Amino acid sequence: MNKKIILWSIAVGLGGLLFGMDVAVISGAENAIQQLWQLSDWTHGTAIAMALYGTAFGAAFGNIPANKIGRKKSLIWIGIIFLVSSVGAALAPDVYSFMFFRFLSGLSIGASSVVAPVYISEIAPAKYRGRLVISFQMNIVAGILLAYLSNYLLQGVGGANDWRWMLGIVALPSLLFSLIMMVVPETPRWLLLFKNDEAHAREVLAITEDDIDKTINEIKASATQTKEPLFNKKFYKPLLLAFLLATFNQLSGINAIIYFAPRVFEMAGLAKASAFLGTVGIGVVNLAFTILGWSLIDKFGRRTLMFIGSIGYIISLSLIAWSFNTGASDYIVYYVFLFIAAHAVGQGAVIWVFISEIFPNSVRAAGTSFGSLTHWAWAAVVAQVFPYFAGNVGGTTIFGFFALMMVLQLIYVWRMMPETKGIALEDMDKATVVLH
């Protein structure tokens, strides 16, 4: 595989680092924010979920700049928005300005979850596409680990305002990301289909492909219309597949753990310092098993990893629910680690790869946007209601519900999900014609 393709994919995947840091860093700040501004459970849930509402908007409309100004320029602006929003949230004088800047950061998260996987899927050879697109997910989990680690290390720095340092640190990698994006090329598929710039497309394809003319002809033939409506009966199968995968991703409870990990551990009886240290363990396990998923996704395929992850989800979530029900919380940290491992190998490794590759060239950005919007809309719902249910219902019901949802996901993988390993983007419609 060409070294330049690897470097471009890693560079663009750094958008996932910002994504992961911004998503997870709030876990160290959310309790302090609730106490500082004396927020009710519902208002607190709104403040935390505000980034996810922004993410849903960013995902819904991220395909527009991706198609209009290109994948590359969109990524540059995503980094700039990350920079502004992280500084603004860190300096927020009240909960309303905090919500505004968190919403703004959500816009960049949502857009990055659309544009970065699309960029990588369009630049990568079919044989290695899974491993290259998963570089985005690897950067997400690396960002989550960095956020948890920095939260742990920044405890007490600035006294009661340590949460401001936790949020503001995201500004540094945001600036670096925008600078790096200036040196990566635009994708040949965007240059051909949206700008009609065959000369520059050929320059990029000369690096990535052996038979340039054949690739160009296939790209043109696969999308005679670049403005096809997404919500068209010819696309209902990939739409259904993307919707269900994204829905199950969030109904696993992953963002309840990522956003509220210290609170979950404290609910189970751990001291505050131990709870923060436990979240670092989550980040380490997440990264280690994402690397495992990265090594397996193009060997065993997307469906196999989803089978493994679904079974791991069911076992771990059932054990967590049992721990809350019986009060036997000595091993709950390890059950959460098992849950994170199942997520990292399964949904975490697969979701952005699968959603970015199952739609035809003509609607790929829009289709990826739809899948990402579904994902983040559910994430917002979970973050909004989790503080209320944590305070009024308890862990047994919450995690029992998540376990039940993962049984349904297992059925989805078994009965519906097609395998897309090694299939060229231009031939992807053949993989989604028949639902398994």
Secondary structure, 3 states (H helix, E strand, C coil): CCHHHHHHHHHHHHHHHHHHHHHHHHHHHHHHHHHHCCCCHHHHHHHHHHHHHHHHHHHHHCHHHHHHCCHHHHHHHHHHHHHHHHHHHHCCCCHHHHHHHHHHHHHHHHHHHHHHHHHHHHHCCHHHHHHHHHHHHHHHHHHHHHHHHHHHHCCCCCHHHHHHHHHHCCHHHHHHHHHHHCCCCCCHHHHHHCCCCHHHHHHHHHHHCCCHHHHHHHHHHHCCCCCCCCCCHHHHHHHHHHHHHHHHHHCCCHHHHHHHHHHHHHHCCCCHHHHHHHHHHHHHHHHHHHHHHHHHHHHHCHHHHHHHHHHHHHHHHHHHHHHHHHCCCCCHHHHHHHHHHHHHHCHHHHHHHHHHHCCCHHHHHHHHHHHHHHHHHHHHHHHHHHHHHHHHCCHHHHHHHHHHHHHHHHHHHHHCCCCCCCCCHHHHHHHCCCCC
